[in-house]
Amino acid sequence: MGIKKNVRSSSDQLKGRFLGIVYNYTMHGVQRDEAGWEQSVSIPLLQPGMYGLMDQWDKYLEDFSTSGAWLPQRYEEDHHNCYSYTLTFINCVLTTEGKGQLDKGEFTEKYVVPRTRKASKYITLYRGIEEHGFYVTDCPEEETNPSEGRGVC
């Protein structure tokens, strides 16, 4: 689990995507990766209309990541790990914004589970298309009333 620091790219921004650096915590301490997270599920935490806070969150992330709490020797696989790093950062931001903190169960249920369910549906769809060799498209506009026996796209 990691936290993505956003780096805007003019060409990708037009496509609605951001390039970024993923901050993550391992037995080697805080890592900053520009690649290798392509298969990850993104969990957006900023609500629409709050994107102006991204730069502020990025500064919080850098300051948070350089604190002594995330040194390599403090890493514990079961208790002080990538999940606790991510959740602690989120709770620091929530506190700064005057909001209540999340515990592991609440964060998992509210943010992680819905996105992993959605990802699972897309993966299942992708595998079905890959296996059976077909895809779904929008219906042509002139076929608003399909003839008897034909399904809707």
Backbone bond lengths (Angstrom), bond angles and torsions (degrees), N, CA, C in turn:
res aa  C-N    CA-C-N  psi(-1)  N-CA   C-N-CA  omega(-1)  CA-C   N-CA-C  phi
1 M - - - 1.441 - - 1.524 107.11 -
2 G 1.293 116.30 135.27 1.455 120.72 179.77 1.515 111.08 -141.67
3 I 1.300 114.90 175.02 1.457 121.91 179.38 1.511 107.31 -120.00
4 K 1.315 117.38 128.64 1.456 121.33 -176.31 1.514 111.04 -92.53
5 K 1.328 115.61 123.34 1.458 121.55 172.06 1.515 106.13 -90.05
6 N 1.300 117.74 126.46 1.458 121.69 -174.51 1.508 112.35 -82.48
7 V 1.325 114.46 134.75 1.457 122.22 173.30 1.515 105.40 -126.61
8 R 1.298 116.31 113.60 1.461 119.53 -176.79 1.520 111.04 -72.46
9 S 1.302 114.74 138.58 1.456 121.81 175.67 1.519 106.90 -124.09
10 S 1.315 117.04 128.56 1.467 119.07 -174.01 1.523 111.62 -59.64
11 S 1.332 119.10 -41.01 1.463 119.41 -178.54 1.527 110.89 -73.09
12 D 1.316 118.93 -41.28 1.457 121.06 179.39 1.519 111.88 -73.32
13 Q 1.329 117.22 -30.27 1.451 120.43 179.38 1.527 109.86 -62.33
14 L 1.318 116.64 -34.96 1.460 120.10 178.35 1.522 110.96 -65.29
15 K 1.313 117.13 -29.46 1.456 121.47 179.30 1.524 111.46 -87.51
16 G 1.330 117.32 0.11 1.456 120.45 178.18 1.519 113.17 83.60
17 R 1.321 118.30 16.99 1.457 121.60 179.79 1.518 109.69 -119.35
18 F 1.312 115.62 161.04 1.454 121.82 175.63 1.519 108.85 -123.74
19 L 1.304 115.22 142.99 1.449 120.08 167.69 1.510 105.30 -86.08
20 G 1.293 117.52 158.40 1.451 116.52 179.65 1.505 113.17 -167.16
21 I 1.299 113.15 179.15 1.447 122.57 176.90 1.516 106.14 -115.09
22 V 1.328 116.84 129.29 1.450 120.97 179.07 1.526 108.35 -96.14
23 Y 1.318 115.42 120.06 1.456 122.20 174.88 1.524 106.85 -90.13
24 N 1.323 117.01 129.48 1.450 120.60 179.05 1.517 109.35 -146.75
25 Y 1.309 115.76 157.43 1.458 121.65 -174.80 1.515 109.40 -115.52
26 T 1.327 115.72 124.29 1.466 122.38 179.74 1.520 109.04 -131.05
27 M 1.310 115.93 -175.28 1.471 120.23 177.09 1.525 111.61 -63.94
28 H 1.325 117.10 -9.95 1.466 122.36 177.70 1.534 111.83 -97.78
29 G 1.325 116.92 6.34 1.459 122.04 -178.03 1.518 110.79 94.34
30 V 1.317 116.62 -161.72 1.467 121.11 -179.52 1.523 108.76 -74.77
31 Q 1.313 114.79 127.76 1.466 122.22 178.51 1.520 108.13 -109.70
32 R 1.314 115.70 148.59 1.464 121.51 176.21 1.524 106.71 -124.82
33 D 1.319 115.98 105.83 1.457 121.42 -174.65 1.520 111.49 -109.84
34 E 1.320 115.49 134.28 1.466 120.74 175.77 1.520 111.46 -96.32
35 A 1.319 117.04 -11.76 1.467 121.73 -179.73 1.525 108.21 -146.37
36 G 1.325 114.78 166.80 1.449 120.31 176.92 1.519 114.29 99.35
37 W 1.315 117.06 -1.13 1.458 121.21 -179.40 1.531 110.97 -114.12
38 E 1.322 117.00 18.81 1.468 120.83 -175.75 1.531 112.54 -64.13
39 Q 1.312 118.32 -26.66 1.466 121.95 -179.16 1.522 112.59 -92.02
40 S 1.322 117.10 10.83 1.458 121.45 -176.95 1.522 111.83 -83.96
41 V 1.313 115.15 159.02 1.450 121.70 175.14 1.527 107.25 -97.70
42 S 1.314 115.74 127.76 1.459 121.39 -179.96 1.525 109.62 -90.69
43 I 1.317 115.82 132.88 1.458 121.53 178.18 1.525 107.69 -117.47
44 P 1.334 117.83 98.94 1.467 119.45 -178.66 1.517 110.60 -68.89
45 L 1.317 115.41 133.19 1.464 120.47 -178.93 1.521 112.17 -108.36
46 L 1.324 117.64 -19.87 1.460 120.96 177.81 1.518 109.56 -87.02
47 Q 1.312 115.57 132.41 1.452 120.71 176.88 1.530 109.07 -76.27
48 P 1.344 117.62 152.43 1.465 119.09 175.64 1.528 109.66 -53.12
49 G 1.300 115.92 140.83 1.452 120.90 -178.93 1.522 113.22 91.00
50 M 1.330 116.63 -5.64 1.467 120.50 -179.40 1.532 111.72 -112.38
51 Y 1.325 117.07 13.63 1.460 120.36 -175.91 1.530 112.82 -65.33
52 G 1.318 117.46 -16.73 1.460 120.72 175.41 1.521 112.15 -64.31
53 L 1.332 116.79 -17.29 1.464 121.09 179.50 1.530 112.88 -83.24
54 M 1.340 118.29 -6.53 1.467 120.35 -176.33 1.520 112.57 -57.24
55 D 1.317 117.55 -45.19 1.465 119.66 -179.91 1.523 111.21 -63.28
56 Q 1.322 116.25 -38.44 1.462 120.62 178.36 1.533 110.22 -65.60
57 W 1.336 117.24 -44.00 1.460 121.22 178.04 1.526 110.45 -62.54
58 D 1.337 117.00 -39.41 1.467 120.17 179.47 1.526 110.96 -62.08
59 K 1.327 117.29 -38.85 1.472 120.25 177.04 1.521 109.94 -67.16
60 Y 1.337 117.80 -44.30 1.460 120.91 175.98 1.528 110.35 -56.10
61 L 1.320 116.04 -43.03 1.464 121.23 -177.87 1.521 111.31 -62.10
62 E 1.308 116.98 -44.76 1.466 120.11 179.56 1.526 110.66 -64.71
63 D 1.330 117.69 -46.25 1.469 121.20 178.52 1.532 110.96 -61.83
64 F 1.301 116.76 -45.05 1.462 122.78 -179.99 1.531 111.11 -60.68
65 S 1.322 116.02 -42.98 1.464 121.45 -175.47 1.516 113.41 -70.50
66 T 1.323 117.38 -21.64 1.462 120.15 -179.23 1.526 112.32 -95.20
67 S 1.333 116.52 3.34 1.465 118.83 177.99 1.529 109.33 -73.97
68 G 1.315 116.60 159.96 1.462 121.97 -178.15 1.515 114.74 -66.56
69 A 1.321 117.29 -13.03 1.467 120.65 -178.62 1.526 112.60 -65.87
70 W 1.316 117.37 -22.08 1.461 120.70 -171.90 1.525 112.84 -114.04
71 L 1.316 116.26 31.53 1.462 121.49 175.79 1.530 109.19 -72.63
72 P 1.333 117.76 152.14 1.465 120.65 -178.32 1.534 113.70 -55.63
73 Q 1.305 117.79 -40.78 1.463 120.90 -176.91 1.528 113.36 -68.51
74 R 1.325 117.60 -13.83 1.473 121.16 179.22 1.533 111.87 -89.29
75 Y 1.323 116.20 -10.28 1.463 120.44 -177.92 1.532 110.72 -63.72
76 E 1.328 116.13 131.89 1.467 123.30 172.81 1.521 106.52 -133.54
77 E 1.300 116.23 123.92 1.464 120.95 -173.44 1.525 114.06 -54.69
78 D 1.332 117.63 -37.07 1.464 120.10 -175.42 1.526 115.15 -94.90
79 H 1.352 117.84 -18.36 1.469 118.31 -172.44 1.528 115.00 -128.71
80 H 1.297 117.65 -37.29 1.475 121.35 -176.26 1.526 106.32 -122.40
81 N 1.327 115.40 81.53 1.461 121.40 -167.65 1.534 111.54 -135.90
82 C 1.317 116.29 -164.43 1.465 120.78 -177.61 1.529 112.02 -61.79
83 Y 1.318 116.81 -35.32 1.461 120.39 -179.92 1.526 110.32 -68.37
84 S 1.332 116.71 -45.87 1.465 119.29 179.90 1.527 110.59 -66.82
85 Y 1.336 117.25 -34.38 1.471 121.66 175.87 1.529 110.01 -59.03
86 T 1.317 115.80 -50.52 1.461 121.33 -177.55 1.528 111.27 -64.91
87 L 1.322 116.34 -48.66 1.459 120.12 -177.76 1.533 111.46 -66.10
88 T 1.317 117.60 -38.62 1.466 120.14 178.23 1.521 110.79 -63.84
89 F 1.343 116.95 -40.99 1.461 119.83 177.26 1.526 111.00 -62.22
90 I 1.302 116.45 -47.10 1.470 120.42 -179.95 1.523 110.09 -59.51
91 N 1.317 117.21 -43.08 1.465 120.55 179.35 1.524 112.28 -66.48
92 C 1.329 118.16 -33.54 1.471 120.68 175.19 1.528 110.58 -63.15
93 V 1.319 116.37 -42.86 1.467 120.35 179.17 1.525 110.05 -66.80
94 L 1.326 117.03 -43.30 1.461 120.13 179.07 1.529 110.89 -60.24
95 T 1.320 116.86 -41.65 1.466 121.16 178.19 1.520 110.44 -62.87
96 T 1.327 116.82 -43.83 1.462 121.72 178.67 1.523 110.82 -59.44
97 E 1.333 116.31 -34.88 1.459 121.17 -179.72 1.529 112.46 -87.13
98 G 1.333 116.84 4.42 1.460 120.55 178.37 1.512 113.97 75.83
99 K 1.320 117.24 23.91 1.470 121.51 -178.77 1.523 109.62 -108.05
100 G 1.317 116.15 162.54 1.459 122.06 179.02 1.520 112.05 -72.89
101 Q 1.320 115.66 152.60 1.459 121.43 -179.90 1.522 111.20 -83.33
102 L 1.326 115.31 160.94 1.459 122.66 178.75 1.528 108.97 -108.35
103 D 1.334 116.83 141.90 1.457 118.32 170.61 1.531 107.71 -92.06
104 K 1.322 117.28 173.44 1.466 120.68 -175.73 1.530 112.33 -57.37
105 G 1.329 116.18 -45.32 1.462 119.71 -178.27 1.517 112.32 -63.21
106 E 1.322 116.31 -45.39 1.463 121.21 -179.36 1.537 110.88 -64.01
107 F 1.343 116.81 -44.11 1.465 120.46 179.06 1.527 110.33 -62.53
108 T 1.321 116.14 -44.63 1.465 120.49 -179.52 1.521 110.33 -61.73
109 E 1.325 116.54 -48.63 1.463 120.78 -176.90 1.525 112.56 -67.61
110 K 1.318 116.98 -39.37 1.465 121.28 -174.62 1.532 113.10 -80.83
111 Y 1.342 117.33 -36.59 1.463 120.11 -173.57 1.528 114.80 -114.78
112 V 1.317 117.08 -44.42 1.464 119.85 -172.40 1.529 112.06 -77.81
113 V 1.325 117.79 -50.46 1.465 121.34 -175.33 1.535 112.39 -59.72
114 P 1.338 119.96 -48.29 1.472 118.28 -179.62 1.537 113.09 -59.06
115 R 1.334 117.24 -39.75 1.465 119.48 -179.13 1.526 111.54 -71.77
116 T 1.322 118.08 -36.40 1.465 119.18 179.08 1.529 110.49 -71.25
117 R 1.332 117.41 -33.43 1.474 119.69 174.79 1.537 110.43 -62.65
118 K 1.326 115.56 -45.48 1.463 119.78 179.16 1.532 110.46 -62.81
119 A 1.319 117.00 -43.35 1.467 121.02 178.86 1.521 110.17 -61.58
120 S 1.310 117.41 -40.60 1.463 121.66 179.44 1.527 110.99 -61.65
121 K 1.331 117.18 -40.04 1.465 120.87 178.17 1.529 110.80 -63.89
122 Y 1.336 116.98 -43.01 1.459 120.66 179.09 1.524 111.57 -65.96
123 I 1.316 116.63 -39.21 1.469 120.21 178.44 1.521 110.21 -64.68
124 T 1.334 116.72 -42.75 1.464 120.81 177.91 1.526 110.56 -61.72
125 L 1.328 117.21 -44.27 1.465 121.82 177.94 1.525 110.56 -61.75
126 Y 1.314 116.86 -46.68 1.461 122.08 179.78 1.534 111.01 -58.40
127 R 1.330 116.38 -46.86 1.475 120.36 179.99 1.520 111.32 -63.75
128 G 1.346 116.79 -38.30 1.457 120.12 177.40 1.518 111.67 -63.37
129 I 1.320 116.93 -43.42 1.462 121.41 177.66 1.522 110.04 -64.24
130 E 1.304 116.45 -44.04 1.457 121.28 -179.67 1.530 110.81 -62.10
131 E 1.321 116.84 -41.12 1.465 121.60 -177.96 1.528 112.76 -74.43
132 H 1.335 117.10 -41.10 1.460 120.61 -173.35 1.521 113.46 -99.93
133 G 1.313 118.36 -10.52 1.453 121.73 173.17 1.510 115.91 70.64
134 F 1.306 119.48 34.54 1.459 120.61 174.53 1.509 109.73 -136.47
135 Y 1.325 114.23 170.34 1.444 120.20 -179.54 1.515 109.21 -147.75
136 V 1.318 116.90 167.55 1.452 123.09 -178.31 1.522 107.97 -110.12
137 T 1.324 115.85 136.59 1.461 120.60 177.21 1.515 108.97 -126.01
138 D 1.316 115.98 170.06 1.462 120.76 174.39 1.520 108.42 -69.15
139 C 1.322 115.23 149.71 1.454 120.06 177.14 1.527 109.53 -70.62
140 P 1.326 116.78 141.32 1.468 118.29 172.84 1.527 109.02 -61.25
141 E 1.320 116.79 143.85 1.468 120.89 -174.67 1.520 113.68 -60.81
142 E 1.336 118.30 -32.06 1.462 118.93 -177.67 1.521 112.44 -73.74
143 E 1.319 119.49 -12.35 1.462 122.08 179.50 1.518 110.86 -99.94
144 T 1.322 116.97 59.56 1.462 119.37 179.86 1.516 111.19 -77.95
145 N 1.356 119.07 -27.30 1.461 123.06 177.06 1.525 108.61 -119.94
146 P 1.333 117.85 95.42 1.448 119.77 -178.68 1.526 110.93 -64.69
147 S 1.330 116.20 147.68 1.449 120.65 179.09 1.523 110.16 -70.32
148 E 1.344 116.17 164.00 1.460 123.20 -178.15 1.525 110.88 -53.01
149 G 1.329 115.96 133.06 1.453 120.33 175.63 1.518 114.58 88.29
150 R 1.295 117.35 -7.20 1.460 119.69 179.45 1.513 109.03 -102.90
151 G 1.305 116.22 140.48 1.459 120.41 178.69 1.510 111.14 -84.71
152 V 1.299 114.75 165.06 1.456 121.35 175.07 1.506 107.88 -85.54
153 C 1.332 117.36 141.06 1.465 120.69 -179.85 1.496 112.00 -54.79
